[in-house]
Amino acid sequence: MQPQRIAMLAATFIATTTMAAPLPQLKIDKSQTTVSGASSGGYMAVQLHVAYSATFSKGAGVISGGPFNCAEASVLNALGRCLGRAPIPVEALISITNDWAKAGLIDPVSNLAGSKVYLFAGAKDSVVPQSTSADLQKYYEKFLPAANITFRKDIEVEHAMVTDDFGAPCLTKAMPFINNCSFDLAGAILQHLYGTLKPRSSNIAEGSLIEFDQTPFVNGQGMAATGWAYVPKSCSEGATCRVHVALHGCRQNAADIGQVFVRNAGYNRWAEANNMVVLYPQTSQKATNSCWDWWGYNDANHAKKSSPQMTAIVAMLAHLSSDAAPAKPAPAPAAAPATSR
């Protein structure tokens, strides 16, 4: 059996046998909050960045994702145009974004003007084509300066999170969807969003990877009972820290692959060296393909501020920064037909 397969099975066992702790409350600089995600997590990162732009005004990293509200609450659109099988109506989505902002359904688009965005699309991605990420670039260029956008698309990698020290060969498309391509994608995202950072730490054992109770913030909605957070030693000892929200892709949550993503996606060593908490919210296996809701399987308002999944994540951030968490959302409706990662 391959060593990484053994590690994945061990991590799964640990994940299913660990008692969840409460999400801690820390000293957080809320002006420094950012988000990134891969695949369905990439789409959810865009949703959070745009719908809650007052919270995520610092910026977002998007790996294999497309424009805001790409699916328009349609699984057919999600499987079609959003995966490169038909043109994406970028100008119409920009118009909808502006209309929703004027109506107060999402935060004002003016919050995006100072954002930085890092886009990544694998040159061999057979799930989300580079044209989808190119359309996302066109979308963002309507709301923030082109100079604030980095688009990396020259690495020949399949549909996966990319690291420089962990995972399968670059052209692999299989769980846990983390590929070693000798490129530190998490580091590239964080350095673009925050500017100059201290070199990543070689000793993340100093910090704490915490499995926390998500139930105060969710009520079904395709989200798991527990999530994960990496808390650097300095943050747990009272330093003022920033938060990066890192969102897994489909079939990449802890129920599917244990702690493999939260330990090996590449964020924690940068976090330890730079007073940065990494929040890893988790979907459940009741979610369609364990995906985040970027096409409406849980709620037709999935891209608006009222989205139950986005509301839950923002509630986690409020609690983490010692603010009172919003009330628990209403129960989720039944799931819609499956879509792909």
HELIX and SHEET records of a PDB file:
HELIX    1   1 PRO A    3  THR A   17  1                                  15    
HELIX    2   2 LYS A   30  GLN A   32  5                                   3    
HELIX    3   3 SER A   40  ALA A   51  1                                  12    
HELIX    4   4 VAL A   75  LEU A   79  1                                   5    
HELIX    5   5 ARG A   81  LEU A   83  5                                   3    
HELIX    6   6 VAL A   90  ALA A  103  1                                  14    
HELIX    7   7 VAL A  109  GLY A  114  5                                   6    
HELIX    8   8 GLN A  130  TYR A  140  1                                  11    
HELIX    9   9 ALA A  146  ASN A  148  5                                   3    
HELIX   10  10 LEU A  185  TYR A  194  1                                  10    
HELIX   11  11 ILE A  204  GLU A  206  5                                   3    
HELIX   12  12 LYS A  233  SER A  236  1                                   4    
HELIX   13  13 ALA A  254  ILE A  257  1                                   4    
HELIX   14  14 VAL A  260  ASN A  264  1                                   5    
HELIX   15  15 ASN A  268  ALA A  273  1                                   6    
HELIX   16  16 THR A  288  SER A  290  5                                   3    
HELIX   17  17 PRO A  308  LEU A  320  1                                  13    
SHEET    1   A 8 ILE A 149  ARG A 152  0                                        
SHEET    2   A 8 LYS A 116  PHE A 120  1                                        
SHEET    3   A 8 GLY A  59  ILE A  63  1                                        
SHEET    4   A 8 THR A  34  ALA A  38  1                                        
SHEET    5   A 8 ARG A 242  LEU A 247  1                                        
SHEET    6   A 8 MET A 276  TYR A 280  1                                        
SHEET    7   A 8 THR A 226  VAL A 231 -1                                        
SHEET    8   A 8 SER A 208  ASP A 213 -1                                        
SHEET    1   B 2 MET A 161  THR A 163  0                                        
SHEET    2   B 2 ILE A 178  ASN A 180  1                                        
END                                                                             
